[in-house]
Amino acid sequence: MEDVDHKKLIEAALFMSQSALGVNELVGATGIMSPGRVQEILRALVDDYNSRDTALQLVEIGGKYMFALKEPYASRVSGLAVGPDLSRGALRILAYISKNPEVLQSSLVRIFGSTTYDYIKELTDKEFIETKKTGRSRKVSTTIKFKEYFNV
């Protein structure tokens, strides 16, 4: 590989990616052989974006990194973003789950009715939530993808 600025290469990889990237993913994508060096560059990039007078920031979510907009810019232009393509009912359920971590599926059904099962399937298929068997019900919680997508 020709002489390339590793910091700019990692910045370009993060910019092009549609999802957050971890250190090992960046090692594979950039060819930088040292995970420690990648981590060092990521810390420098986070500091750079925090100190710049820009609407962008580099955020870490669950050990992965992605670009996001700083407030108040994010809320002012969020209407331009492509929506998650979720039904209205699924969005209601997802909002409830995000405010009530590890809620039981049986509680959701009691609150929202039997259509909840369809919404749970929709949200699970799109990887915004995960369920784990707990007794006769299932615990429902949001995923890393949910946090990345909705920047929470």
DATA-V568762 format. One record per backbone hydrogen bond with DSSP energy under -0.5 kcal/mol. CO is the residue of the C=O (numbers start at 1). NH is the residue of the N-H. E is the energy in kcal/mol with one decimal. If there is no record, write none. Layout:
{{CO | NH | E} {CO | NH | E}}
This chain:
{{2 | 4 | -0.8} {4 | 6 | -0.7} {5 | 9 | -2.1} {6 | 10 | -2.5} {7 | 11 | -2.2} {8 | 12 | -2.4} {9 | 13 | -2.2} {10 | 14 | -2.4} {11 | 15 | -2.1} {12 | 16 | -2.2} {13 | 17 | -1.6} {21 | 65 | -3.0} {22 | 26 | -2.2} {23 | 27 | -2.3} {24 | 28 | -2.1} {25 | 29 | -2.4} {26 | 30 | -2.3} {27 | 31 | -2.1} {31 | 33 | -0.6} {33 | 35 | -0.7} {34 | 38 | -2.1} {35 | 39 | -2.5} {36 | 40 | -2.1} {37 | 41 | -2.4} {38 | 42 | -2.5} {39 | 43 | -2.2} {40 | 44 | -1.9} {41 | 45 | -2.6} {42 | 46 | -2.7} {43 | 47 | -2.3} {44 | 48 | -2.6} {45 | 49 | -2.7} {46 | 50 | -2.1} {47 | 51 | -1.8} {48 | 52 | -1.2} {52 | 54 | -1.5} {55 | 70 | -3.5} {57 | 59 | -0.6} {57 | 68 | -2.5} {59 | 66 | -2.1} {61 | 64 | -1.4} {63 | 23 | -0.5} {64 | 61 | -3.2} {65 | 21 | -2.5} {66 | 59 | -2.9} {68 | 57 | -2.4} {70 | 73 | -0.6} {70 | 74 | -1.7} {72 | 76 | -1.4} {73 | 77 | -1.8} {74 | 78 | -0.8} {77 | 80 | -2.1} {78 | 81 | -1.4} {87 | 91 | -2.3} {88 | 92 | -2.0} {89 | 93 | -2.3} {90 | 94 | -2.9} {91 | 95 | -2.5} {92 | 96 | -2.0} {93 | 97 | -2.6} {94 | 98 | -2.5} {95 | 99 | -1.3} {96 | 100 | -1.2} {100 | 103 | -1.0} {103 | 140 | -3.2} {104 | 108 | -1.7} {105 | 109 | -2.3} {106 | 110 | -1.9} {107 | 111 | -2.1} {108 | 112 | -3.4} {109 | 113 | -2.1} {113 | 116 | -1.7} {114 | 117 | -1.3} {115 | 118 | -0.6} {115 | 119 | -1.7} {116 | 120 | -3.0} {117 | 121 | -2.0} {118 | 122 | -2.3} {119 | 123 | -2.8} {120 | 124 | -2.4} {121 | 125 | -2.9} {122 | 126 | -1.6} {123 | 128 | -2.5} {123 | 129 | -1.1} {124 | 127 | -1.4} {128 | 143 | -1.7} {130 | 141 | -2.3} {132 | 139 | -3.2} {134 | 137 | -2.1} {137 | 134 | -2.7} {138 | 105 | -3.1} {139 | 132 | -2.0} {140 | 103 | -1.0} {141 | 130 | -2.7} {143 | 147 | -1.7} {144 | 148 | -2.7} {145 | 149 | -3.1} {146 | 150 | -2.6} {147 | 151 | -0.6} {147 | 152 | -1.5}}
